[in-house]
Amino acid sequence: MSDPVLVVGAGPVGLTLAGELARRGVPVRIVDALAAPTTESRAIVVHARSLEMLEQVGVLDDLIASGIKTTGLEMHASGRTIARVDLDIVDSAHPYAVVTAQTETERVLTENLAKHGVEVERGLSLLGLEQDAEGVRATLRTADGGEESIAASWLVGADGARSEVRRQVGTALEGSFHGERFLMGDVHAAHDFDPRSMYTFFSAHDGPLMVFPMKGDRMRLIAQVTTGSTDEASQEWLQRVADERASGRIRIHDSLWLTCFEIHHAQVPQYRYGRVFLAGDAAHVHSPAGGQGMNTGMQDAFNLGWKLAAAYRGTASETLIDSYHAERHPVAARVIEFSTRLTHLSTLANPVAQKLRNALLHTATGIGPARQALADETEETTLSYHGSPAVVGSVAHAKIRSGDHLPDVAGTQLRRVLAAETGHVLLTLGPLPAAAELPGVRQILLADTDAAVAGYDTVVADPQRRAATRFGLTSGRIMVRPDGYVGAIAAGDDDAPITAYRELTTR
C-alpha cells in the first residue's frame, strides 16, 4: 500500500479535496495548524457551478439548508437602482447562488469527510518538505512544540494566502500588490432588502459597499476604504459607512466578526511542483468583488481530486496529472481579471466617469446577451476547459464541445445517474451497439426505452430524445469525466476520439 496523500489546510478547499480522495478510496491525511475550526465566516457565496459539483459530492441539500438561495444581483448609485441581473437565467440544474457562512460550508464538508472515515488532524503546521520521484516527506510541528515526520505519496497545499507549502516549493505569487483595503462585518441587522438578491452600492466619493443578506437577520457587509487607513475595524465605523453608502437602510444590532484586510491580485506561475500541488488561495488571490475566491478554490480541488486518485493508483498519465495546471491556471487568471475589472469599475473617482459607468451598466443590463453574459460569469456556468491536453475531439454540428461541462437534460435521470459516479461515464446516444468494455468506465445508454440493453450498465430512458436535442447529436458517444466535464465526443459509431482520450490520459 502506498503512503497516503497529505492535504495541508482544512478550509473549504482542503476539505473538498480530501473528500474527493476519500470517496474514491484513496487514503488521505488532512492537517491544519488551527486547534479548532475557525469561527470567522469569510467567503459566503457558493455559485451555481460549485453547487453542481457539491451535488456530485452528495452535500448539496445540507448546504442549501444552511443558507438562502439568491437569484439576483443589484447595483445602486445616487439613491436609485441602476442595474439588475437575474441569476436564475443561467444554464444550470441549480440556477442560483447559496449565501451561507463559510463556517457552515466547512461544517458540511467536514461531516461529509467523517462519513468516509477521515478526521481533520489539528494543531499540526508544516515545517518543511522534501520530495523525490517516489514520494514526499513532510515535517510537521505538533501542538506541544514537537515534530512529526509524515511520508506521503503526494502533497497538496491548500493552506491559504500565506501558504507555507508554496514557500517550501520555492515559488511565490506574481501579480499586482498595490492592494485594496476593505472593512468587513458579519453582523445582525435590521434592513429592508430582499434576501434573494445581492447588492452593490456605488459611492460618489468613496469605494463601493457590498451587501449580502443572509439567513434570519444576519448580513455580510464589505466596504472598500482608503488604502492608507490604519483604523481598526469597529461596528461604529461600519455603521457610518453603511449610512453613507446605503442611504440609512441598514441598522446594525450586533457584530459577529469585524475585520479590515487588504487583497492583492496574483497567482503562482505553476500549480504543480513534482509531487506537490497548490490549490485555492495558496495558488491565487484576488478581490472579493464577484465572490468567486472560495468557489475557484473548491473547483481547483474538484478538478484535482479525481486526477490525483488516478495518480495514486498508478493509472494516470503525466498528461492527465499536468492538466490540473493547464485547466485551472487560466481559470484563476480569468477570475483575477474579472474581479479586478469589477473593482476598478466600482472605484471610479471622476464624476463624469461615474455617470458614464452608471449609464452603461443600466443600458447593458437591459440587453439580453449582455445580461446573460454577466449572469454566466458571476455564476461560473460557462467555465470550460477548451484546449486542455486532457480533452479530445469535436463534432462540427454539436451544441457542446470537448472541455464543456455536460449540461443537464431535463426530463431524464441522467443527472442523478452521473451524480452517483466517481469514475468516467461513457454516454451513448441512439441505438448503437455496445462499445468495448473500458476499465474504470461505466457505460450509460440514453435510449427511447428503459428496457435492458446488452452490454450497458445502465439505460436512461429518453423517449422524447431530449438528450439528442440538448447535445445536437442524433447519435454518438460522449466521455464524461469524473468532474462532469466532457473529455471526448465522437459522432456516430466512430470510437477514435474515445480511444484517443483513453490513450492520452491513462498509463
HUSULFEN-V777241 format. One record per residue. N is the residue number from 1. RES is the residue in one small letter. PHI is phi as a letter, one per 30 degrees, with the letter a starting at -180 (none if undefined). OMEGA is omega in radians with two decimals (* if undefined). Layout:
n & res & phi & omega
N & RES & PHI & OMEGA
N & RES & PHI & OMEGA
//
This chain:
n & res & phi & omega
1 & m & none & 3.12
2 & s & d & 3.08
3 & d & d & -3.11
4 & p & d & 2.96
5 & v & d & 3.13
6 & l & c & 3.08
7 & v & c & 3.13
8 & v & c & -3.12
9 & g & j & -3.07
10 & a & c & 2.93
11 & g & d & -3.13
12 & p & e & -3.10
13 & v & d & 3.14
14 & g & d & 3.13
15 & l & d & 3.09
16 & t & d & -3.11
17 & l & d & 3.14
18 & a & d & 3.11
19 & g & d & 3.13
20 & e & d & 3.10
21 & l & d & -3.08
22 & a & d & -3.11
23 & r & d & 3.03
24 & r & c & 3.06
25 & g & i & 3.13
26 & v & c & 3.10
27 & p & d & -3.06
28 & v & b & 2.97
29 & r & c & 3.11
30 & i & b & -3.06
31 & v & b & 3.12
32 & d & b & -3.10
33 & a & d & -3.11
34 & l & d & 3.14
35 & a & d & 3.14
36 & a & b & 3.10
37 & p & e & -3.14
38 & t & d & 3.04
39 & t & c & -3.13
40 & e & d & -3.14
41 & s & c & -3.04
42 & r & d & -3.14
43 & a & d & -3.02
44 & i & b & -3.08
45 & v & c & 3.05
46 & v & c & -3.01
47 & h & d & -3.00
48 & a & e & -3.11
49 & r & d & 3.08
50 & s & d & 3.10
51 & l & d & 3.06
52 & e & e & 3.12
53 & m & d & -3.10
54 & l & d & 3.02
55 & e & d & 3.09
56 & q & d & 3.12
57 & v & d & 3.13
58 & g & j & -3.08
59 & v & c & -3.02
60 & l & d & -3.09
61 & d & d & 3.13
62 & d & d & 3.14
63 & l & d & 3.13
64 & i & e & -3.12
65 & a & d & -3.09
66 & s & d & -3.04
67 & g & b & 3.12
68 & i & b & 3.08
69 & k & d & -3.13
70 & t & b & -3.07
71 & t & b & -3.11
72 & g & b & 3.09
73 & l & b & -3.10
74 & e & c & 3.07
75 & m & b & -3.07
76 & h & b & 3.05
77 & a & a & 3.09
78 & s & h & 3.05
79 & g & i & 3.14
80 & r & b & 3.08
81 & t & d & -3.13
82 & i & c & -3.13
83 & a & a & 3.01
84 & r & b & 3.09
85 & v & b & 3.06
86 & d & d & -3.08
87 & l & d & -3.10
88 & d & d & 3.06
89 & i & d & -3.10
90 & v & d & -3.13
91 & d & d & -3.10
92 & s & a & 3.01
93 & a & d & 3.13
94 & h & b & -3.04
95 & p & d & -3.12
96 & y & a & 2.97
97 & a & c & 3.03
98 & v & c & 3.10
99 & v & c & -3.12
100 & t & a & -3.13
101 & a & d & 3.10
102 & q & e & 3.09
103 & t & d & 3.10
104 & e & d & 3.09
105 & t & e & 3.12
106 & e & d & 3.11
107 & r & d & -3.12
108 & v & d & -3.13
109 & l & d & 3.11
110 & t & d & 3.11
111 & e & d & 3.09
112 & n & d & 3.13
113 & l & d & -3.14
114 & a & d & 3.10
115 & k & d & 3.11
116 & h & c & 3.06
117 & g & i & -3.11
118 & v & c & 3.09
119 & e & c & 3.06
120 & v & d & 3.09
121 & e & c & -2.99
122 & r & c & -3.12
123 & g & i & 3.13
124 & l & b & 3.14
125 & s & c & -3.09
126 & l & d & 3.05
127 & l & c & -3.10
128 & g & a & 3.07
129 & l & a & 3.03
130 & e & b & 3.14
131 & q & b & 2.99
132 & d & b & -3.07
133 & a & d & -3.06
134 & e & c & -3.09
135 & g & l & -3.07
136 & v & b & 3.02
137 & r & c & -3.11
138 & a & c & 3.06
139 & t & c & -3.08
140 & l & c & 2.99
141 & r & c & -3.13
142 & t & d & -3.07
143 & a & d & -3.13
144 & d & c & 3.10
145 & g & j & 3.11
146 & g & d & 3.13
147 & e & b & 3.09
148 & e & b & 3.10
149 & s & c & -3.11
150 & i & b & 3.01
151 & a & c & -3.12
152 & a & b & 3.08
153 & s & d & 3.10
154 & w & b & 3.12
155 & l & b & 3.12
156 & v & b & 3.08
157 & g & c & 3.05
158 & a & b & -2.97
159 & d & c & 2.89
160 & g & i & -3.02
161 & a & d & 3.11
162 & r & c & -3.00
163 & s & e & 3.01
164 & e & d & 3.08
165 & v & d & 3.11
166 & r & e & 3.14
167 & r & d & -3.08
168 & q & d & 3.12
169 & v & d & 3.00
170 & g & i & 3.10
171 & t & c & -3.10
172 & a & a & 3.05
173 & l & d & 3.10
174 & e & b & 3.14
175 & g & l & -3.10
176 & s & c & -3.09
177 & f & b & 3.05
178 & h & d & 2.99
179 & g & i & 2.94
180 & e & b & -3.11
181 & r & c & -3.09
182 & f & b & 2.96
183 & l & c & -3.06
184 & m & b & 3.09
185 & g & b & 3.00
186 & d & c & -2.89
187 & v & b & 2.86
188 & h & c & -3.04
189 & a & a & 2.97
190 & a & d & -3.12
191 & h & a & 3.13
192 & d & c & -3.11
193 & f & d & 3.00
194 & d & d & -3.09
195 & p & d & -3.14
196 & r & d & 3.14
197 & s & b & 2.96
198 & m & c & -2.97
199 & y & b & 2.98
200 & t & b & 3.10
201 & f & c & 3.06
202 & f & d & 3.14
203 & s & c & 3.13
204 & a & d & -3.03
205 & h & b & -3.10
206 & d & b & 3.12
207 & g & d & -3.11
208 & p & d & 2.97
209 & l & c & 3.09
210 & m & c & -3.03
211 & v & b & -3.12
212 & f & b & 3.02
213 & p & d & -3.14
214 & m & b & -3.08
215 & k & d & -3.10
216 & g & i & 3.12
217 & d & c & 3.12
218 & r & d & -3.08
219 & m & a & 3.03
220 & r & c & 3.09
221 & l & b & 3.07
222 & i & b & -3.11
223 & a & b & 3.02
224 & q & d & -3.12
225 & v & b & -3.11
226 & t & e & -3.07
227 & t & e & -3.09
228 & g & d & -3.10
229 & s & d & 3.09
230 & t & c & -3.14
231 & d & d & 3.07
232 & e & d & -3.14
233 & a & d & 3.10
234 & s & b & 3.12
235 & q & d & -3.14
236 & e & d & 3.13
237 & w & d & -3.12
238 & l & d & 3.10
239 & q & d & 3.14
240 & r & d & 3.11
241 & v & d & 3.13
242 & a & d & 3.11
243 & d & d & -3.07
244 & e & d & -2.98
245 & r & c & -3.11
246 & a & c & 2.99
247 & s & h & 3.05
248 & g & i & -3.08
249 & r & d & -3.09
250 & i & b & 3.06
251 & r & b & -3.07
252 & i & d & 3.10
253 & h & d & 3.12
254 & d & a & -3.05
255 & s & c & 3.05
256 & l & d & -3.11
257 & w & a & 3.11
258 & l & b & 3.14
259 & t & a & 2.93
260 & c & c & -3.14
261 & f & a & 3.05
262 & e & c & 3.14
263 & i & c & 3.06
264 & h & c & -3.14
265 & h & b & -3.03
266 & a & a & 3.02
267 & q & a & 3.12
268 & v & d & -3.13
269 & p & d & -3.14
270 & q & b & 3.09
271 & y & c & 3.12
272 & r & b & 3.06
273 & y & b & -3.10
274 & g & i & 3.13
275 & r & c & 3.14
276 & v & c & 3.11
277 & f & b & 3.04
278 & l & c & -3.11
279 & a & b & 3.10
280 & g & i & -3.09
281 & d & d & 3.05
282 & a & d & -3.09
283 & a & c & -3.07
284 & h & a & 3.08
285 & v & b & -3.12
286 & h & a & -3.10
287 & s & d & 3.05
288 & p & d & 3.11
289 & a & e & -3.09
290 & g & j & 3.07
291 & g & i & -3.02
292 & q & c & -3.06
293 & g & d & -3.13
294 & m & d & 3.13
295 & n & d & 3.14
296 & t & d & 3.13
297 & g & d & 3.13
298 & m & d & 3.09
299 & q & d & 2.94
300 & d & e & -3.07
301 & a & d & -3.13
302 & f & d & 3.09
303 & n & d & -3.06
304 & l & d & -2.99
305 & g & e & -3.08
306 & w & d & 3.12
307 & k & d & 3.13
308 & l & d & 3.07
309 & a & d & 3.10
310 & a & d & 3.10
311 & a & d & 3.12
312 & y & d & -3.14
313 & r & d & 3.12
314 & g & i & -3.10
315 & t & c & -3.09
316 & a & c & 3.03
317 & s & d & 3.06
318 & e & d & 3.10
319 & t & e & 3.13
320 & l & d & -3.13
321 & i & d & 3.13
322 & d & d & -3.11
323 & s & d & 3.05
324 & y & e & 3.10
325 & h & d & -3.07
326 & a & d & -3.10
327 & e & d & -2.99
328 & r & c & 3.13
329 & h & e & 3.10
330 & p & d & 3.13
331 & v & d & 3.12
332 & a & d & 3.10
333 & a & d & 3.12
334 & r & d & 3.11
335 & v & d & 3.11
336 & i & d & 3.13
337 & e & d & -3.12
338 & f & d & -3.11
339 & s & d & 3.08
340 & t & d & 3.12
341 & r & d & 3.12
342 & l & d & 3.14
343 & t & d & 3.13
344 & h & d & 3.12
345 & l & d & -3.09
346 & s & d & -2.98
347 & t & c & 3.09
348 & l & d & -3.10
349 & a & c & -3.11
350 & n & d & -3.10
351 & p & e & 3.11
352 & v & d & 3.12
353 & a & d & 3.12
354 & q & d & 3.14
355 & k & d & 3.11
356 & l & d & 3.10
357 & r & e & -3.10
358 & n & d & 3.14
359 & a & d & -3.13
360 & l & d & 3.12
361 & l & d & 3.13
362 & h & d & -3.13
363 & t & d & -3.06
364 & a & d & -3.10
365 & t & d & 3.00
366 & g & c & 3.13
367 & i & c & -3.03
368 & g & e & -3.10
369 & p & d & 3.13
370 & a & d & 3.11
371 & r & d & 3.11
372 & q & d & -3.12
373 & a & d & 3.14
374 & l & d & 3.10
375 & a & d & 3.13
376 & d & d & -3.12
377 & e & d & -3.13
378 & t & d & -3.08
379 & e & d & 3.02
380 & e & i & -3.04
381 & t & d & 3.07
382 & t & c & 3.11
383 & l & d & -3.09
384 & s & b & -3.12
385 & y & b & 3.09
386 & h & e & 3.12
387 & g & i & 3.10
388 & s & d & 3.05
389 & p & d & -3.10
390 & a & c & 2.99
391 & v & b & -3.02
392 & v & b & 2.91
393 & g & i & 3.04
394 & s & a & 3.10
395 & v & b & -2.95
396 & a & e & -3.03
397 & h & c & -3.08
398 & a & d & 3.12
399 & k & d & 3.06
400 & i & b & -3.14
401 & r & b & 2.98
402 & s & e & -3.06
403 & g & j & 3.03
404 & d & d & 2.93
405 & h & d & -3.10
406 & l & d & -3.11
407 & p & d & 3.08
408 & d & d & 3.06
409 & v & c & -3.11
410 & a & d & 3.11
411 & g & i & 3.07
412 & t & b & 3.10
413 & q & c & -3.03
414 & l & e & -3.08
415 & r & d & 3.14
416 & r & d & -3.13
417 & v & d & 3.13
418 & l & d & -3.11
419 & a & d & -3.12
420 & a & d & -3.04
421 & e & c & 2.99
422 & t & c & -3.14
423 & g & c & 3.10
424 & h & d & 3.05
425 & v & b & 3.05
426 & l & c & -3.09
427 & l & c & -3.12
428 & t & c & 3.12
429 & l & c & 3.05
430 & g & i & -3.06
431 & p & d & -3.14
432 & l & c & 3.07
433 & p & d & -3.12
434 & a & d & 3.08
435 & a & d & 3.10
436 & a & d & -3.13
437 & e & d & 3.13
438 & l & c & -3.13
439 & p & e & 3.07
440 & g & i & -3.10
441 & v & b & 3.05
442 & r & c & -3.13
443 & q & c & 3.11
444 & i & b & 3.10
445 & l & c & 2.97
446 & l & c & -3.03
447 & a & b & 3.11
448 & d & d & -3.12
449 & t & b & 3.08
450 & d & c & 3.08
451 & a & d & -3.13
452 & a & d & 3.10
453 & v & b & -3.08
454 & a & e & 3.07
455 & g & j & -3.14
456 & y & c & 3.11
457 & d & d & -3.04
458 & t & b & 3.04
459 & v & c & 3.10
460 & v & c & -3.10
461 & a & d & 3.11
462 & d & b & -3.00
463 & p & d & 3.10
464 & q & d & -3.14
465 & r & h & 3.12
466 & r & d & -3.12
467 & a & d & 3.14
468 & a & d & 3.12
469 & t & d & -3.10
470 & r & d & -3.05
471 & f & c & -3.10
472 & g & i & 3.13
473 & l & b & 3.08
474 & t & d & 3.06
475 & s & a & -3.14
476 & g & k & -3.13
477 & r & b & 3.11
478 & i & b & 3.07
479 & m & d & -3.13
480 & v & c & -3.13
481 & r & d & 3.14
482 & p & d & 3.10
483 & d & c & 3.09
484 & g & i & 3.12
485 & y & c & -3.10
486 & v & d & 3.11
487 & g & d & -3.13
488 & a & a & 3.07
489 & i & b & 3.09
490 & a & b & 3.11
491 & a & d & 3.08
492 & g & h & -3.13
493 & d & c & 3.13
494 & d & d & -3.12
495 & d & c & -3.05
496 & a & e & 3.14
497 & p & d & 3.12
498 & i & d & 3.11
499 & t & d & 3.14
500 & a & d & 3.12
501 & y & d & -3.13
502 & r & d & -3.14
503 & e & d & -3.11
504 & l & d & -2.96
505 & t & c & -3.12
506 & t & c & 3.09
507 & r & b & *
//
